[in-house]
Amino acid sequence: MAGRRVNVNVGVLGHIDSGKTALARALSTTASTAAFDKQPQSRERGITLDLGFSCFSVPLPARLRSALPAPHAAPEAGPEPSEPQLQFTLVDCPGHASLIRTIIGGAQIIDLMMLVIDVTKGMQTQSAECLVIGQIACQKLVVVLNKIDLLAEGKRQAAIDKMTKKMQKTLENTKFRGAPIIPVAAKPGGPEAPETEAPQGISELIELLTSQISIPTRDPSGPFLMSVDHCFSIKGQGTVMTGTILSGSISLGDSVEIPALKVVKKVKSMQMFHMPVTTAMQGDRLGICVTQFDPKLLERGLVCAPESLHIIHAALISVEKIPYFRGPLQTKAKFHITVGHETVMGRLMFFSPAPESFDHEPVLDTFDFSREYLFQEQYLCKDLVPAATESGQTNETVGQATEGHCPRQQWALVEFEKPVTCPQLCLVIGSRLDADIHTNMCRLAFHGILLHGLEDKNYAESLLPGLRVYKLKHKQGLVERVIDDYNVIGRSLFKKETNIQLFVGLKVYLSTGELGIIDSAFGQSGKFKIHISGGLSPESKKILMPTLKKRSRAGQGEAAKQKEEVERPEPALHVTLSLSFKRYVFDAHKRMFQYP
């Protein structure tokens, strides 16, 4: 096992000024080319503007050695250590609210999250958003209460205990319930304090992180895909792209594609934290040097095996609402959609299984085009107020959700304002990043998995007609009068200008139980004739054909009485008509279908 190194990615997230970068610096022994606010703007403003990466290593704990992958699967980086090493790659994410895009991008490449809390302030708006991202993107959490040096020494332990209890309560209703909480002072005295001040609690934190880590499952097979977060040129050598390998593996001399630039480049050299390597695999932090191109053209994005990624204009995603987001998720609404390191605007259309399939097991690795799906005016959840449809009627299926009947899985069609490059089954996060960053509200609205990308620019004509999403339509009218035992006249089902010919042949149900067929229009006012093949029942006739009122012409004798004038009868009770049909959203002919 000598010379083997296991890499785990640890995200350092939290509110602005909670001391994340200072914590990463205190932990790290080796900084990457993009660590510790190296950007001039970061140093000027005193905040992290981009993802920073650094690392430290500890001997691999005995409990993890049996889980080591086969020797050939783990790339070597630098001189061989005498025993297997556990390398922690720290991903320092910016805490400023306006940089949430970058935080989301960083969270997708981490195995464990450190949520850094300023012990003097507790949970703040971006701390909460980072916690939400953590619940979506990773499985393990460690809470770090930083800046304990700012607490009065006599009251320090009491204040730490109080904040620990508060954080335990905050985590109670999350997947991180019971997560460890540890106090530290990453930079005693603050940023301006002399470097001679030793950090407090760092060795305990390293011990805690080591105890929390399990060896992530890494798979070197499959197409190579790397999430690039920095790009720069080295004179005389080429352009370097640094990032984290999301899938597959890579070796010296391989060709890689930069989809955003539509170019293929050859790998000239590779490094892991300044150590030359010849191979790397999923989960590794890597720098790849390729033949020269302008680094400003890429900055961040994806690099992949040639022709393994495609540009998509829309996508079908599985959707789950983030419970902390206030307000409904409406069809036709626009959200900021983050896929990988890209964030673009997208318009959504929500849909669910057909009502009889609400309880089916969710499928998160494929989208079934052979199934039928029910259109929704908005995402269904238990606390939902029924949405009004275009016709002003309440969507009845949304109403089911308010009674506690929600589908186990829901989907959305996302139409991007500009094309994006991303792999299948990648994480998708929808947010409202235009919301006021100073309000105490969660801007993250939903998350999901990209199940199917639509690559054709003309997908609306070529692909969407194959998406069988339908709307259920329900119309109600009244029987106005009876013509004979087999025919009645209906009204109030259609508007005056409706082309009733489109509805001829559709079934309608009378509230008295009979089934009728729309036969033809009747006049010009939206009335129509209904044929009832089984005839009206005697009970229905009694309701629909009451005793006729008669009046005679006074003073004109018996003969005149026989020529009684009949007034038009009105039913004693209103008999309603129900027309139900479904119409497929992407059917260009707007045809109507009914169940047999």
FENNORGI-V832326 format. One line per field, one symbol per residue. phi: phi as a letter, one per 30 degrees, with the letter a starting at -180 (. if undefined). psi: psi as a letter, one per 40 degrees, with the letter a starting at -180 (. if undefined). A space follows every 10 residues. Layout:
phi=???
psi=???
//
This chain:
phi=.dicbccbcc dcbldeidjd ddddddddcb cddbchhdde dddddibdcb dcbaabbbed eedcddcdde eddcdcbied ddbecccccc cdcdcdedce edddddddcc cbcccccddd bidbeddddd ddddddcbcb bbccdciddd deedcedddd dddddddddd deccdceidd bbdbbdbejj eddddddddc iddddddded dddbdddcbd diddbbdccb bacceickcc ccabddaibb beidcbcced chbcbcddab bchicdbcba bejddbcccb eeaddddchb lbbbdeiccb dbcaacbdbb ddddddjdcc didcbdccbi ccbbdbccbc abddedcecd ddccbaccdd dcbcdbdaed bdcddeddde didddddded ddciccddbb bbcccddbdb caddiddbbc bcdddedcdd bdcdcababd caccdddcdd cdcdedcccb cdcbbbbbdd acdadcbbcc bicbdedddd edcdjddbcd ddjdcbbdca dbiccjdacc ccddiddedd ddddbdeddb bcddiciddd ddcdccdddc edbdcccbbb abbdecdddh dcbbde
psi=eieihhhihh hhiiiifefd dddddddidh iaefiffdhd ddddeeihei hihiiiiihh iddeddeiii deehiihaih idiiihhhhh hhiiehdefd dddddddefi dihhhhhhde dahidddddd ddddddeidi ihhhhifeee ihddeddddd dddddddddd edfieeheii hhhigdghei deiiedhhih eddddddddd ddhihihhhe iiihhhhhei hiihhedahh hiahhdiaii iheiiiigdd efihihhdii ihfehhidii iheihihhhi ihihdeddci aiiiihfeii hieiihihih ihdehhiihi ieihihhhhb ehhiiihihi iiiideedei hiheeihhee iiihihdihh idfhhhihid eeihhddddd deeegiieii iihhhidiii hiiifihhhh igeeiheeig ihehdiiahh dhihdhdfdd dddddehghi hhhhihaihd ihdaeehihi iediidehgd ddeheiiihi eeeihihhdi ihaeeeiihh hhdeihiddd ddddgihhhi iihieeaddd ddfihhihih idihhihhhh iihhdehdef ihiii.
//
